[in-house]
């Protein structure tokens, strides 16, 4: 029973679709890191310069500032980090747009390959096939 399970699992894991999906996930993760770096290291600082040198990651709305209570314990501030949210939103939009462009390019390439592929010509019937077709037609008439 154990060997049947392992052989079934091996057959499943070695199927082309599973391997293709694994490769896609790995490449997608690497692509996501590249785009995140593009957004975090290039686009976000450029946007920050355009809006007056503001670092988007550091933008936050402080609800309660940090303070020291009567017992001398420091109470940390409570804030909403909307700058990080903006960064992640820009990240997502760029990744989604990049994937959209990539899929469109691949689709165009695939359509061109389909158009270029020659359509096989219908085979011309041999004399025997012509004779058999005539006999068939005559038999249908009777």
N, C-alpha and C positions, 0 to 999 in steps of 0.2 A: 504493500500500500504506500509506503513511504517513497519508494523508488518511482512509482507511478505519479505521485504528487510532484516530485522533483523534475521528472521528465516533462510533465505538463507545464510546470512553471518555466522550465528552460525553453520550451517551444513558444510559450507566450512572450518571454523576454527577448527572444531572438527574432520575433516577427519584425518586419521592416517598419511598420507604423510606430511601434513602441520605441525603437531605436531612433527613428526620425524625430519623434516627439522629444526624447531625451536630449538630442542634439539641439533642437529648437529651444528648449528651456535653458540650456547652458549658454547658448549664443545670445538668447534674449536677456539673460542676467548680465552678461558682459556688456551688451549693448546698452542696457539700462544704466550701468555704471558709467559708461562713456557719456551718455546724455546727462546724467546727474552731474558729472564733472563739468560738462559744457555749461549747464545752467548755473551751478554753484560757483564756478571759477571764472566764467566769462560773462554770461548774460546778466546774472544778478548784480555783480559789481557795476556793469555798464548802466543798468537801470538805476542803481543807487547813485551813480554820478549824475544821471539826467535829472534826478529829483533832489539834488543838492547834497550829495555825498552820504546819503543814508544807507546803512547796512540793513537790508531787508530781513536778514535772519534775526537781528536784534530788536525788531519792532515788536512791541508788546503793549497791552493795555493793563496797567496796574490797577487791580481792584482794591487790594489792601497793601499798603507799603510795609516794608520790613520795620519791625519795632522791637523794643525791649519792654517786656511786661514788668509788673511791680516786683516780681521775684527775681529779676535779673536775667530771665531766660529770653533769648532772641527768638522772636516769632518771624519766620520767613515771610516774604511777600507772596501774595496770591496774584497771579497775572495770567492774562490770555496772550499766548505767543502767536499772534496772527501773522507775523513776519515769516515764521517757519512754514505756516500754512500757505502763504502766498508763494514761497519758494517751491513747495511741493506741488502746488497747482500749476505753476509754470513748467516744472519738470514733467508733469503728466501730459500737459498739452503738447510739449515738444516731442515726447516719446510717442504719443498717439499720432501726431502729424508725420513723424519720421516713418512709423510703421505703415501708415496710409500711403505715403509716397513710395516706399519700398514695395508694397503689395501691388500698387498700380504699375510700377516698372516691370516687375516680374510678370504680371498679367499681360502686359503689352508684348513682352518677349515671347511668352508662351503662345499668344495669338499669332504672332508673326511666324513662329515655327509651324503652327498648324496650317497657316495659309501657304507657306512655302512647300510643305509636303505634297508631292505630286499625287494626284488621284489616279489610282491604277485604272488603266483603260479596260473596258469590258472585253473579255477574250472573244475573238472572232470564232464562230462555230466551224468545226471541221466539216468536211463533206459528209462524213458518217452522221454527224449530229444534224445536219440539214436534212438528210434523207430520213432519219428517224422522226424529225419534226413533221415532215410531209406525211409520213405514214400515220403518225398520231393524229394529225388534222383530218386525214381521210377517214380514219376510224371514228372520230368524233362526229363526222357528218352522217355516218350510217346509223 
